[in-house]
Amino acid sequence: MRAVKKSGWIMDANHQIPLFSAVAANAGIDFSEPLMRVVNRHWYIMGEEVKNFEREFAAYVGIEHCISVANGSEALEIALRGMGVGPGDRVVTVANAGFYSSTAIHAVGATPVYVDVDAKTLTMCPRSLQQALSQPAKVVVVTHLYGQLAAIEELASISRAAGAAVLEDCAQSHGARSPNGQCGTHGDLACFSFYPTKNLGALGDGGAIVTSSSDIAARLLQIRQYGWSSKYHVDVPHGRNSRLDEMQAAILRVKLPLLDQWNEQRRSIASRYCTAFNALPVKLPASLGEDFVAHLFVMRVDNRADFSAFLKEHGVSTDVHYPIPDHWQKAYTPKETCNLPVTESACTQLVSLPCFPGLTDQQVERVIEVVGAYFKREI
């Protein structure tokens, strides 16, 4: 295979720096023991691994109940159903987070109400939320986007003062914390995804809902399994089959103790990027503290297509999280007027760079070199 040398970096088709690598992120972990433990037990659904993971993850987050489910998207939908959300209810959310909360809101028949985001953090803007809550809403979904903890305490205070419950979307923020607690402990409920690229990722799909409410937890347990009160007795409507399997739970139990150190590795990479890019004409993440776990390193640039093409040409993968705001998606027409200037502007500039545990120092330096070269236009 032909290789090209550029500034000390040997590039060929196999040397593109990936946006994420499961091989690198999972290096050094022995998955054989937990997998064989499940195989040898011959119990694959709703067994000891799930029970123990739910207990361990609840303890990690610092909350009373964890109800595991099949994936993060279903976690959001089941959480909304557990909160009694249905047709005719207004649910406030943001429009820059990949349509995941919108999918759940539509699935339960409710109406998504979109509010703008803060220009620095790209998470929900408290002022915009206050305006949306001039009309009653059932729930406010607060997304901790890219690993950045939103202004959750202020947002929760505004929501509850208006009579709305709070659902935290923590799919990208496992382990992010403020002085007053982890993400997932400030809302009435919180949802997590364990998709393989997440800060805490399984080997397939998985999700969880956490809450301190015993009543809601009991309802969620029923909804995730057909609405059963006991086997074959359906007492709760809209039940479904949404269960984390034993193998995924076993893998997550192995990975959970490593989460904080992985988050620190992500922050370290993000810090190196921010130091290197600080003088460039770009917008960088708002924080490098414990409220940011760098699920994605997202910066904002002008002429994104040109920037991304240049990086690809020089061996660096990128992506856009997310290019189309929810209120512009073709499948649905918003029922309320959307005034989202920050969201709409940011969606034209966003670009994600490689940032994950296992990314080597050489690869980080190469990303920095190529980004710098783009703005110098020499390499």
Salt bridges, closest charged atoms under 4 A:
ASP12 OD1 - HIS15 ND1 2.87
GLU33 OE1 - ARG37 NH1 2.70
GLU48 OE2 - LYS51 NZ 3.34
GLU49 OE2 - ARG37 NE 2.63
GLU49 OE2 - ARG41 NH1 3.20
GLU49 OE1 - ARG253 NH1 2.93
GLU54 OE2 - ARG224 NH1 2.86
GLU56 OE2 - ARG55 NH2 3.64
GLU56 OE2 - ARG253 NH2 2.80
GLU64 OE2 - HIS65 NE2 3.51
GLU74 OE2 - ARG240 NH2 3.53
GLU77 OE2 - ARG81 NE 3.38
GLU77 OE2 - ARG240 NH1 2.53
ASP89 OD2 - LYS138 NZ 3.66
GLU168 OE1 - HIS144 NE2 2.74
ASP188 OD2 - ARG160 NH2 3.68
GLU246 OE1 - ARG41 NH1 3.92
ASP260 OD1 - ARG177 NH2 3.78
GLU264 OE1 - ARG267 NH2 3.05
ASP306 OD2 - ARG377 NH2 2.60
GLU336 OE2 - ARG90 NE 2.74
GLU344 OE2 - HIS327 NE2 2.81
ASP361 OD1 - ARG272 NH1 2.96
GLU365 OE2 - ARG272 NH2 2.66
GLU369 OE1 - ARG366 NH1 2.97
